[in-house]
Amino acid sequence: MRLELRRRALCLLLVLAPLAASAAPADLGGLLTLLAGVKSGEATFTETRQVTLQDMTRTLESSGRLSFAAPDTFVRETLKPRRERLAVAGNTLTMSQGSRSRSVPLDTVPEAQVLVEAVRGTLTGNRELLDRHFTTQFSGNLDQWTLELVPREPRLREQVAHVTVSGVRAALTEVQVQLAGGDRSTMKIVESRVP
């Protein structure tokens, strides 16, 4: 009788263990390890920005392509409503519009650096980079997760209140930016290829 109860208990444990493991929340370290395993990727995006100008809120929409290559290259190419390109490689930020192009050190444009490092640090699973620039709040599990990133530097928090990055497994699906003044943007990302 006792042996039979042990067998049933063991069978029940074997059946429930995988369910418990998949339902258990993941930690930030596990997510970043998963993300770090992806060395490059391409996606399309659509972005909606809500901007308040002279007590009137306007909604601006754009779309285009994103690409990244570990460890530190990120490109955002806007195709609509007009062509623009923002490329970051290491500490160099290159902005292009039409035939005009300008390159500056990324760390000389702190407001842009916050946004770039939030996306680039998440895409590459770079915990050191994220910890250097943000306090992080992780929620969800590896199948569906959200990272809320708040800039550490008070001067930057006066510009960017927080960045929220959401994803499914190793794919980013949405980036929300809440500016301190109330303006916000939501970028929806659709992965097109991960080699």
Biotite code that builds the C-alpha atoms (Angstrom):
import biotite.structure as struc

atoms = struc.array([
    struc.Atom([0.000, 0.000, 0.000], chain_id="A", res_id=1, res_name="MET", atom_name="CA", element="C"),
    struc.Atom([2.730, 2.432, 0.985], chain_id="A", res_id=2, res_name="ARG", atom_name="CA", element="C"),
    struc.Atom([4.775, 1.533, -2.100], chain_id="A", res_id=3, res_name="LEU", atom_name="CA", element="C"),
    struc.Atom([1.726, 2.138, -4.325], chain_id="A", res_id=4, res_name="GLU", atom_name="CA", element="C"),
    struc.Atom([1.172, 5.601, -2.786], chain_id="A", res_id=5, res_name="LEU", atom_name="CA", element="C"),
    struc.Atom([4.825, 6.468, -3.415], chain_id="A", res_id=6, res_name="ARG", atom_name="CA", element="C"),
    struc.Atom([4.526, 5.376, -7.048], chain_id="A", res_id=7, res_name="ARG", atom_name="CA", element="C"),
    struc.Atom([1.391, 7.471, -7.553], chain_id="A", res_id=8, res_name="ARG", atom_name="CA", element="C"),
    struc.Atom([3.002, 10.460, -5.874], chain_id="A", res_id=9, res_name="ALA", atom_name="CA", element="C"),
    struc.Atom([6.085, 10.074, -8.073], chain_id="A", res_id=10, res_name="LEU", atom_name="CA", element="C"),
    struc.Atom([3.938, 9.769, -11.230], chain_id="A", res_id=11, res_name="CYS", atom_name="CA", element="C"),
    struc.Atom([2.006, 12.890, -10.231], chain_id="A", res_id=12, res_name="LEU", atom_name="CA", element="C"),
    struc.Atom([5.249, 14.783, -9.644], chain_id="A", res_id=13, res_name="LEU", atom_name="CA", element="C"),
    struc.Atom([6.612, 13.707, -13.026], chain_id="A", res_id=14, res_name="LEU", atom_name="CA", element="C"),
    struc.Atom([3.443, 14.904, -14.742], chain_id="A", res_id=15, res_name="VAL", atom_name="CA", element="C"),
    struc.Atom([3.221, 18.225, -12.883], chain_id="A", res_id=16, res_name="LEU", atom_name="CA", element="C"),
    struc.Atom([6.923, 19.144, -12.850], chain_id="A", res_id=17, res_name="ALA", atom_name="CA", element="C"),
    struc.Atom([7.109, 20.301, -16.484], chain_id="A", res_id=18, res_name="PRO", atom_name="CA", element="C"),
    struc.Atom([3.951, 22.371, -16.041], chain_id="A", res_id=19, res_name="LEU", atom_name="CA", element="C"),
    struc.Atom([5.309, 24.026, -12.936], chain_id="A", res_id=20, res_name="ALA", atom_name="CA", element="C"),
    struc.Atom([8.611, 24.747, -14.631], chain_id="A", res_id=21, res_name="ALA", atom_name="CA", element="C"),
    struc.Atom([7.002, 26.406, -17.639], chain_id="A", res_id=22, res_name="SER", atom_name="CA", element="C"),
    struc.Atom([4.579, 28.415, -15.515], chain_id="A", res_id=23, res_name="ALA", atom_name="CA", element="C"),
    struc.Atom([7.231, 29.671, -13.102], chain_id="A", res_id=24, res_name="ALA", atom_name="CA", element="C"),
    struc.Atom([8.283, 33.251, -13.638], chain_id="A", res_id=25, res_name="PRO", atom_name="CA", element="C"),
    struc.Atom([11.701, 33.672, -15.192], chain_id="A", res_id=26, res_name="ALA", atom_name="CA", element="C"),
    struc.Atom([14.289, 35.999, -13.787], chain_id="A", res_id=27, res_name="ASP", atom_name="CA", element="C"),
    struc.Atom([15.935, 38.867, -15.619], chain_id="A", res_id=28, res_name="LEU", atom_name="CA", element="C"),
    struc.Atom([19.196, 36.929, -15.896], chain_id="A", res_id=29, res_name="GLY", atom_name="CA", element="C"),
    struc.Atom([17.458, 34.055, -17.694], chain_id="A", res_id=30, res_name="GLY", atom_name="CA", element="C"),
    struc.Atom([15.828, 36.447, -20.153], chain_id="A", res_id=31, res_name="LEU", atom_name="CA", element="C"),
    struc.Atom([19.066, 38.279, -20.898], chain_id="A", res_id=32, res_name="LEU", atom_name="CA", element="C"),
    struc.Atom([20.877, 34.978, -21.461], chain_id="A", res_id=33, res_name="THR", atom_name="CA", element="C"),
    struc.Atom([18.192, 33.993, -23.962], chain_id="A", res_id=34, res_name="LEU", atom_name="CA", element="C"),
    struc.Atom([18.438, 37.361, -25.741], chain_id="A", res_id=35, res_name="LEU", atom_name="CA", element="C"),
    struc.Atom([22.251, 37.256, -25.811], chain_id="A", res_id=36, res_name="ALA", atom_name="CA", element="C"),
    struc.Atom([22.043, 34.029, -27.839], chain_id="A", res_id=37, res_name="GLY", atom_name="CA", element="C"),
    struc.Atom([20.605, 35.964, -30.808], chain_id="A", res_id=38, res_name="VAL", atom_name="CA", element="C"),
    struc.Atom([23.492, 37.585, -32.672], chain_id="A", res_id=39, res_name="LYS", atom_name="CA", element="C"),
    struc.Atom([21.573, 39.535, -35.325], chain_id="A", res_id=40, res_name="SER", atom_name="CA", element="C"),
    struc.Atom([18.063, 40.189, -36.541], chain_id="A", res_id=41, res_name="GLY", atom_name="CA", element="C"),
    struc.Atom([15.788, 42.200, -38.792], chain_id="A", res_id=42, res_name="GLU", atom_name="CA", element="C"),
    struc.Atom([12.250, 43.438, -38.252], chain_id="A", res_id=43, res_name="ALA", atom_name="CA", element="C"),
    struc.Atom([9.684, 45.934, -39.451], chain_id="A", res_id=44, res_name="THR", atom_name="CA", element="C"),
    struc.Atom([8.104, 48.510, -37.183], chain_id="A", res_id=45, res_name="PHE", atom_name="CA", element="C"),
    struc.Atom([5.150, 50.830, -36.964], chain_id="A", res_id=46, res_name="THR", atom_name="CA", element="C"),
    struc.Atom([5.303, 53.673, -34.481], chain_id="A", res_id=47, res_name="GLU", atom_name="CA", element="C"),
    struc.Atom([2.638, 55.943, -33.083], chain_id="A", res_id=48, res_name="THR", atom_name="CA", element="C"),
    struc.Atom([3.696, 59.093, -31.249], chain_id="A", res_id=49, res_name="ARG", atom_name="CA", element="C"),
    struc.Atom([1.400, 61.290, -29.228], chain_id="A", res_id=50, res_name="GLN", atom_name="CA", element="C"),
    struc.Atom([2.860, 64.780, -29.012], chain_id="A", res_id=51, res_name="VAL", atom_name="CA", element="C"),
    struc.Atom([1.358, 67.808, -27.318], chain_id="A", res_id=52, res_name="THR", atom_name="CA", element="C"),
    struc.Atom([2.014, 71.116, -29.054], chain_id="A", res_id=53, res_name="LEU", atom_name="CA", element="C"),
    struc.Atom([0.415, 74.354, -27.834], chain_id="A", res_id=54, res_name="GLN", atom_name="CA", element="C"),
    struc.Atom([-2.238, 72.515, -25.758], chain_id="A", res_id=55, res_name="ASP", atom_name="CA", element="C"),
    struc.Atom([-3.197, 70.288, -28.677], chain_id="A", res_id=56, res_name="MET", atom_name="CA", element="C"),
    struc.Atom([-2.325, 66.598, -28.905], chain_id="A", res_id=57, res_name="THR", atom_name="CA", element="C"),
    struc.Atom([-1.251, 65.293, -32.294], chain_id="A", res_id=58, res_name="ARG", atom_name="CA", element="C"),
    struc.Atom([-0.716, 61.689, -33.322], chain_id="A", res_id=59, res_name="THR", atom_name="CA", element="C"),
    struc.Atom([2.193, 61.032, -35.652], chain_id="A", res_id=60, res_name="LEU", atom_name="CA", element="C"),
    struc.Atom([2.712, 57.702, -37.381], chain_id="A", res_id=61, res_name="GLU", atom_name="CA", element="C"),
    struc.Atom([5.795, 56.214, -39.002], chain_id="A", res_id=62, res_name="SER", atom_name="CA", element="C"),
    struc.Atom([6.997, 52.839, -40.222], chain_id="A", res_id=63, res_name="SER", atom_name="CA", element="C"),
    struc.Atom([10.165, 51.218, -41.442], chain_id="A", res_id=64, res_name="GLY", atom_name="CA", element="C"),
    struc.Atom([12.828, 48.617, -40.736], chain_id="A", res_id=65, res_name="ARG", atom_name="CA", element="C"),
    struc.Atom([15.054, 47.739, -37.801], chain_id="A", res_id=66, res_name="LEU", atom_name="CA", element="C"),
    struc.Atom([18.217, 45.662, -37.752], chain_id="A", res_id=67, res_name="SER", atom_name="CA", element="C"),
    struc.Atom([20.887, 44.826, -35.237], chain_id="A", res_id=68, res_name="PHE", atom_name="CA", element="C"),
    struc.Atom([24.110, 42.898, -35.027], chain_id="A", res_id=69, res_name="ALA", atom_name="CA", element="C"),
    struc.Atom([25.761, 42.015, -31.739], chain_id="A", res_id=70, res_name="ALA", atom_name="CA", element="C"),
    struc.Atom([27.537, 43.361, -29.893], chain_id="A", res_id=71, res_name="PRO", atom_name="CA", element="C"),
    struc.Atom([26.737, 47.018, -30.593], chain_id="A", res_id=72, res_name="ASP", atom_name="CA", element="C"),
    struc.Atom([25.226, 47.838, -33.997], chain_id="A", res_id=73, res_name="THR", atom_name="CA", element="C"),
    struc.Atom([21.622, 49.021, -34.297], chain_id="A", res_id=74, res_name="PHE", atom_name="CA", element="C"),
    struc.Atom([19.897, 50.607, -37.329], chain_id="A", res_id=75, res_name="VAL", atom_name="CA", element="C"),
    struc.Atom([16.459, 52.185, -37.535], chain_id="A", res_id=76, res_name="ARG", atom_name="CA", element="C"),
    struc.Atom([15.410, 53.094, -41.062], chain_id="A", res_id=77, res_name="GLU", atom_name="CA", element="C"),
    struc.Atom([12.163, 55.039, -41.310], chain_id="A", res_id=78, res_name="THR", atom_name="CA", element="C"),
    struc.Atom([10.486, 54.615, -44.704], chain_id="A", res_id=79, res_name="LEU", atom_name="CA", element="C"),
    struc.Atom([7.204, 56.497, -44.103], chain_id="A", res_id=80, res_name="LYS", atom_name="CA", element="C"),
    struc.Atom([6.183, 59.303, -43.902], chain_id="A", res_id=81, res_name="PRO", atom_name="CA", element="C"),
    struc.Atom([9.709, 60.281, -45.042], chain_id="A", res_id=82, res_name="ARG", atom_name="CA", element="C"),
    struc.Atom([12.996, 58.439, -45.309], chain_id="A", res_id=83, res_name="ARG", atom_name="CA", element="C"),
    struc.Atom([15.326, 58.809, -42.336], chain_id="A", res_id=84, res_name="GLU", atom_name="CA", element="C"),
    struc.Atom([18.066, 56.592, -41.006], chain_id="A", res_id=85, res_name="ARG", atom_name="CA", element="C"),
    struc.Atom([19.540, 56.360, -37.546], chain_id="A", res_id=86, res_name="LEU", atom_name="CA", element="C"),
    struc.Atom([22.512, 54.016, -37.172], chain_id="A", res_id=87, res_name="ALA", atom_name="CA", element="C"),
    struc.Atom([24.543, 53.299, -34.061], chain_id="A", res_id=88, res_name="VAL", atom_name="CA", element="C"),
    struc.Atom([27.813, 51.394, -34.119], chain_id="A", res_id=89, res_name="ALA", atom_name="CA", element="C"),
    struc.Atom([29.706, 51.409, -30.846], chain_id="A", res_id=90, res_name="GLY", atom_name="CA", element="C"),
    struc.Atom([29.624, 55.006, -29.623], chain_id="A", res_id=91, res_name="ASN", atom_name="CA", element="C"),
    struc.Atom([28.970, 56.563, -33.059], chain_id="A", res_id=92, res_name="THR", atom_name="CA", element="C"),
    struc.Atom([25.486, 57.812, -33.899], chain_id="A", res_id=93, res_name="LEU", atom_name="CA", element="C"),
    struc.Atom([24.865, 58.576, -37.584], chain_id="A", res_id=94, res_name="THR", atom_name="CA", element="C"),
    struc.Atom([21.671, 60.361, -38.600], chain_id="A", res_id=95, res_name="MET", atom_name="CA", element="C"),
    struc.Atom([20.738, 60.590, -42.284], chain_id="A", res_id=96, res_name="SER", atom_name="CA", element="C"),
    struc.Atom([17.910, 62.307, -44.103], chain_id="A", res_id=97, res_name="GLN", atom_name="CA", element="C"),
    struc.Atom([17.960, 62.446, -47.879], chain_id="A", res_id=98, res_name="GLY", atom_name="CA", element="C"),
    struc.Atom([21.500, 63.244, -49.000], chain_id="A", res_id=99, res_name="SER", atom_name="CA", element="C"),
    struc.Atom([22.438, 64.808, -45.653], chain_id="A", res_id=100, res_name="ARG", atom_name="CA", element="C"),
    struc.Atom([24.255, 62.777, -43.035], chain_id="A", res_id=101, res_name="SER", atom_name="CA", element="C"),
    struc.Atom([25.770, 63.653, -39.671], chain_id="A", res_id=102, res_name="ARG", atom_name="CA", element="C"),
    struc.Atom([27.801, 61.545, -37.215], chain_id="A", res_id=103, res_name="SER", atom_name="CA", element="C"),
    struc.Atom([28.353, 62.362, -33.551], chain_id="A", res_id=104, res_name="VAL", atom_name="CA", element="C"),
    struc.Atom([29.516, 60.442, -30.490], chain_id="A", res_id=105, res_name="PRO", atom_name="CA", element="C"),
    struc.Atom([26.420, 58.826, -28.952], chain_id="A", res_id=106, res_name="LEU", atom_name="CA", element="C"),
    struc.Atom([27.366, 59.890, -25.438], chain_id="A", res_id=107, res_name="ASP", atom_name="CA", element="C"),
    struc.Atom([27.197, 63.575, -26.504], chain_id="A", res_id=108, res_name="THR", atom_name="CA", element="C"),
    struc.Atom([23.443, 63.183, -27.107], chain_id="A", res_id=109, res_name="VAL", atom_name="CA", element="C"),
    struc.Atom([22.291, 61.756, -23.740], chain_id="A", res_id=110, res_name="PRO", atom_name="CA", element="C"),
    struc.Atom([18.564, 61.801, -24.557], chain_id="A", res_id=111, res_name="GLU", atom_name="CA", element="C"),
    struc.Atom([19.153, 59.670, -27.672], chain_id="A", res_id=112, res_name="ALA", atom_name="CA", element="C"),
    struc.Atom([21.620, 57.490, -25.784], chain_id="A", res_id=113, res_name="GLN", atom_name="CA", element="C"),
    struc.Atom([18.931, 56.491, -23.260], chain_id="A", res_id=114, res_name="VAL", atom_name="CA", element="C"),
    struc.Atom([16.578, 55.291, -25.998], chain_id="A", res_id=115, res_name="LEU", atom_name="CA", element="C"),
    struc.Atom([19.287, 53.554, -28.030], chain_id="A", res_id=116, res_name="VAL", atom_name="CA", element="C"),
    struc.Atom([20.771, 51.769, -25.017], chain_id="A", res_id=117, res_name="GLU", atom_name="CA", element="C"),
    struc.Atom([17.335, 50.600, -23.847], chain_id="A", res_id=118, res_name="ALA", atom_name="CA", element="C"),
    struc.Atom([16.718, 48.847, -27.166], chain_id="A", res_id=119, res_name="VAL", atom_name="CA", element="C"),
    struc.Atom([20.303, 47.834, -27.933], chain_id="A", res_id=120, res_name="ARG", atom_name="CA", element="C"),
    struc.Atom([20.992, 46.607, -24.395], chain_id="A", res_id=121, res_name="GLY", atom_name="CA", element="C"),
    struc.Atom([17.815, 44.517, -24.415], chain_id="A", res_id=122, res_name="THR", atom_name="CA", element="C"),
    struc.Atom([18.375, 43.129, -27.923], chain_id="A", res_id=123, res_name="LEU", atom_name="CA", element="C"),
    struc.Atom([21.881, 41.965, -27.049], chain_id="A", res_id=124, res_name="THR", atom_name="CA", element="C"),
    struc.Atom([21.055, 40.798, -23.514], chain_id="A", res_id=125, res_name="GLY", atom_name="CA", element="C"),
    struc.Atom([23.728, 43.131, -22.139], chain_id="A", res_id=126, res_name="ASN", atom_name="CA", element="C"),
    struc.Atom([23.071, 43.273, -18.401], chain_id="A", res_id=127, res_name="ARG", atom_name="CA", element="C"),
    struc.Atom([26.076, 45.491, -17.669], chain_id="A", res_id=128, res_name="GLU", atom_name="CA", element="C"),
    struc.Atom([24.865, 48.103, -20.155], chain_id="A", res_id=129, res_name="LEU", atom_name="CA", element="C"),
    struc.Atom([21.293, 48.028, -18.834], chain_id="A", res_id=130, res_name="LEU", atom_name="CA", element="C"),
    struc.Atom([22.452, 48.247, -15.202], chain_id="A", res_id=131, res_name="ASP", atom_name="CA", element="C"),
    struc.Atom([24.749, 51.172, -16.047], chain_id="A", res_id=132, res_name="ARG", atom_name="CA", element="C"),
    struc.Atom([21.922, 53.259, -17.521], chain_id="A", res_id=133, res_name="HIS", atom_name="CA", element="C"),
    struc.Atom([18.696, 52.011, -15.904], chain_id="A", res_id=134, res_name="PHE", atom_name="CA", element="C"),
    struc.Atom([16.941, 50.554, -12.939], chain_id="A", res_id=135, res_name="THR", atom_name="CA", element="C"),
    struc.Atom([15.085, 47.533, -14.299], chain_id="A", res_id=136, res_name="THR", atom_name="CA", element="C"),
    struc.Atom([11.783, 45.936, -13.373], chain_id="A", res_id=137, res_name="GLN", atom_name="CA", element="C"),
    struc.Atom([11.129, 42.526, -14.948], chain_id="A", res_id=138, res_name="PHE", atom_name="CA", element="C"),
    struc.Atom([7.679, 40.924, -15.130], chain_id="A", res_id=139, res_name="SER", atom_name="CA", element="C"),
    struc.Atom([6.227, 37.890, -16.873], chain_id="A", res_id=140, res_name="GLY", atom_name="CA", element="C"),
    struc.Atom([8.076, 34.786, -17.979], chain_id="A", res_id=141, res_name="ASN", atom_name="CA", element="C"),
    struc.Atom([10.256, 33.785, -20.907], chain_id="A", res_id=142, res_name="LEU", atom_name="CA", element="C"),
    struc.Atom([7.225, 33.176, -23.133], chain_id="A", res_id=143, res_name="ASP", atom_name="CA", element="C"),
    struc.Atom([5.910, 36.716, -22.622], chain_id="A", res_id=144, res_name="GLN", atom_name="CA", element="C"),
    struc.Atom([7.865, 39.348, -20.731], chain_id="A", res_id=145, res_name="TRP", atom_name="CA", element="C"),
    struc.Atom([8.120, 43.065, -20.012], chain_id="A", res_id=146, res_name="THR", atom_name="CA", element="C"),
    struc.Atom([11.085, 45.147, -18.896], chain_id="A", res_id=147, res_name="LEU", atom_name="CA", element="C"),
    struc.Atom([10.491, 48.591, -17.472], chain_id="A", res_id=148, res_name="GLU", atom_name="CA", element="C"),
    struc.Atom([13.650, 50.683, -17.696], chain_id="A", res_id=149, res_name="LEU", atom_name="CA", element="C"),
    struc.Atom([13.969, 53.912, -15.721], chain_id="A", res_id=150, res_name="VAL", atom_name="CA", element="C"),
    struc.Atom([17.014, 56.108, -16.423], chain_id="A", res_id=151, res_name="PRO", atom_name="CA", element="C"),
    struc.Atom([19.392, 56.221, -13.461], chain_id="A", res_id=152, res_name="ARG", atom_name="CA", element="C"),
    struc.Atom([20.656, 59.741, -14.120], chain_id="A", res_id=153, res_name="GLU", atom_name="CA", element="C"),
    struc.Atom([18.264, 62.397, -12.697], chain_id="A", res_id=154, res_name="PRO", atom_name="CA", element="C"),
    struc.Atom([18.994, 64.784, -15.597], chain_id="A", res_id=155, res_name="ARG", atom_name="CA", element="C"),
    struc.Atom([17.858, 62.126, -18.093], chain_id="A", res_id=156, res_name="LEU", atom_name="CA", element="C"),
    struc.Atom([14.727, 61.328, -16.061], chain_id="A", res_id=157, res_name="ARG", atom_name="CA", element="C"),
    struc.Atom([13.750, 64.960, -16.647], chain_id="A", res_id=158, res_name="GLU", atom_name="CA", element="C"),
    struc.Atom([13.558, 64.013, -20.361], chain_id="A", res_id=159, res_name="GLN", atom_name="CA", element="C"),
    struc.Atom([12.592, 60.298, -20.396], chain_id="A", res_id=160, res_name="VAL", atom_name="CA", element="C"),
    struc.Atom([10.403, 59.004, -17.558], chain_id="A", res_id=161, res_name="ALA", atom_name="CA", element="C"),
    struc.Atom([10.740, 55.353, -18.574], chain_id="A", res_id=162, res_name="HIS", atom_name="CA", element="C"),
    struc.Atom([11.090, 52.925, -21.462], chain_id="A", res_id=163, res_name="VAL", atom_name="CA", element="C"),
    struc.Atom([9.029, 49.725, -21.475], chain_id="A", res_id=164, res_name="THR", atom_name="CA", element="C"),
    struc.Atom([10.250, 46.883, -23.685], chain_id="A", res_id=165, res_name="VAL", atom_name="CA", element="C"),
    struc.Atom([8.026, 43.828, -24.226], chain_id="A", res_id=166, res_name="SER", atom_name="CA", element="C"),
    struc.Atom([8.711, 40.581, -25.995], chain_id="A", res_id=167, res_name="GLY", atom_name="CA", element="C"),
    struc.Atom([8.030, 36.927, -26.624], chain_id="A", res_id=168, res_name="VAL", atom_name="CA", element="C"),
    struc.Atom([10.969, 34.608, -25.992], chain_id="A", res_id=169, res_name="ARG", atom_name="CA", element="C"),
    struc.Atom([14.002, 36.170, -27.766], chain_id="A", res_id=170, res_name="ALA", atom_name="CA", element="C"),
    struc.Atom([11.967, 38.592, -29.918], chain_id="A", res_id=171, res_name="ALA", atom_name="CA", element="C"),
    struc.Atom([11.097, 42.171, -29.007], chain_id="A", res_id=172, res_name="LEU", atom_name="CA", element="C"),
    struc.Atom([7.489, 42.987, -29.879], chain_id="A", res_id=173, res_name="THR", atom_name="CA", element="C"),
    struc.Atom([6.975, 46.501, -28.518], chain_id="A", res_id=174, res_name="GLU", atom_name="CA", element="C"),
    struc.Atom([8.904, 49.499, -27.205], chain_id="A", res_id=175, res_name="VAL", atom_name="CA", element="C"),
    struc.Atom([7.025, 52.229, -25.344], chain_id="A", res_id=176, res_name="GLN", atom_name="CA", element="C"),
    struc.Atom([8.723, 55.489, -24.445], chain_id="A", res_id=177, res_name="VAL", atom_name="CA", element="C"),
    struc.Atom([7.128, 57.792, -21.890], chain_id="A", res_id=178, res_name="GLN", atom_name="CA", element="C"),
    struc.Atom([8.678, 61.241, -21.904], chain_id="A", res_id=179, res_name="LEU", atom_name="CA", element="C"),
    struc.Atom([8.680, 63.259, -18.692], chain_id="A", res_id=180, res_name="ALA", atom_name="CA", element="C"),
    struc.Atom([6.618, 66.023, -20.326], chain_id="A", res_id=181, res_name="GLY", atom_name="CA", element="C"),
    struc.Atom([3.764, 63.623, -21.134], chain_id="A", res_id=182, res_name="GLY", atom_name="CA", element="C"),
    struc.Atom([4.516, 62.825, -24.776], chain_id="A", res_id=183, res_name="ASP", atom_name="CA", element="C"),
    struc.Atom([4.798, 59.126, -25.567], chain_id="A", res_id=184, res_name="ARG", atom_name="CA", element="C"),
    struc.Atom([5.505, 56.731, -28.395], chain_id="A", res_id=185, res_name="SER", atom_name="CA", element="C"),
    struc.Atom([4.659, 53.100, -29.005], chain_id="A", res_id=186, res_name="THR", atom_name="CA", element="C"),
    struc.Atom([6.665, 51.101, -31.533], chain_id="A", res_id=187, res_name="MET", atom_name="CA", element="C"),
    struc.Atom([5.216, 47.736, -32.576], chain_id="A", res_id=188, res_name="LYS", atom_name="CA", element="C"),
    struc.Atom([7.845, 45.353, -33.918], chain_id="A", res_id=189, res_name="ILE", atom_name="CA", element="C"),
    struc.Atom([7.280, 42.424, -36.252], chain_id="A", res_id=190, res_name="VAL", atom_name="CA", element="C"),
    struc.Atom([10.290, 40.167, -36.615], chain_id="A", res_id=191, res_name="GLU", atom_name="CA", element="C"),
    struc.Atom([11.094, 39.369, -40.212], chain_id="A", res_id=192, res_name="SER", atom_name="CA", element="C"),
    struc.Atom([14.254, 37.311, -39.806], chain_id="A", res_id=193, res_name="ARG", atom_name="CA", element="C"),
    struc.Atom([16.571, 36.066, -37.092], chain_id="A", res_id=194, res_name="VAL", atom_name="CA", element="C"),
    struc.Atom([19.522, 34.202, -38.600], chain_id="A", res_id=195, res_name="PRO", atom_name="CA", element="C"),
])
